[in-house]
């Protein structure tokens, strides 16, 4: 997975990663979403509401099914990052998640 970069105005992964048909990549993204949501102590309802996506869409993405849409994925990433989640690249093993440190 390539390095994740985000600005306040635009927050998305490269299209080829969002649109991949690779089962392992979809499952990894789902794990990252779940880990970030749990790190924040958020329910699925709260994340879906904050990201303005349907519960069905969130479930597809968390489960790594091919039905998750890139637009919903990007909205979920923006909501998680706005809440303080950082996606940290790990040497070839996907990204880990952590909360942004405050000073």
N, C-alpha and C positions, 0 to 999 in steps of 0.2 A: 504494500500500500504506500502511495506517495505521501509526502509530508502534507499535513493539513494546514492551510493558511486561511485566515479570515480577517476581514475588515468590518467595521460597523455597518458599512453600506451594503456589503455583499459577502455572503457566507455560504460557500459551497465547495464540495470536493470536485475534482475534475470529472467531467461527464462520463468518461470511460469507466470510472470507478463506481459511479452511481448506477450506471446502466449495465454493469457486468452481469452475465448469466452464470458466473462462477458461484456454485453453491457455498463454498467455503467463505468467500468474500461476503456474501449476503448474511450468512450465519454470524460472522465476525462483527459486521455492522450492527446486527441485532443485539449481540452481547454488549457492545459498546453503549448502545442506547439504554438497555436495561441497567447496566452498571452505573451510568451517569444519572439515570432517574433515581436509582436506589441511593446513590451517594447524596443526592439532594433530599432524600426522604419523601419524594413525590410519588403519588399514586399515578396509575395510567390515566385516570380521568383528568388529573391536574396537568400532566404533560400534554395530553391531547388538547385540552382547553388553552393552555399557554401557547401552544404551537399552532392553534387554529386548524387542526386536522381532525378527522373522524377517528373514533375509537377503532374502527375496523382497519383503517389505514395504519394506525400505530401498531396494532396487533400484527399485521402483515410484516411490517418492518422489524419489530422485535423478534418475530419468529423466523425471519430470514426467508420468507416466501418470495417468489418472483413477482408477486402482485404489488409490492411496495413501489410507489411512484417517486421519482426524483424530487418533484416539487414538495411532496410531504416530507421526505427525508431532509431536505434543506431547511424546511420550516422547523422541524424538530431540532436540528443542530443549532439553529439560531436561538430557539427558546432555551435550550440547555446552556449555551454559551452566555446568553444574557443573564442567566441565573448563577453564573460563575464557574461553569464546568470548562476545563481545558482538555483537549485531546492531544496526548503526547505520543509522538511516533516512537516505536520500539523497533530495533534492528530487525526488519523483515517480518516481524510477527504481528503487524497491525498496530493499532493505537491503544494506549491505555488512557484512562480518564483520571482526572484529579480536580479538586476545587482550586480555583485561583487564589493565590495567597494575597491577603490584604495587609497593608502596612499600618 
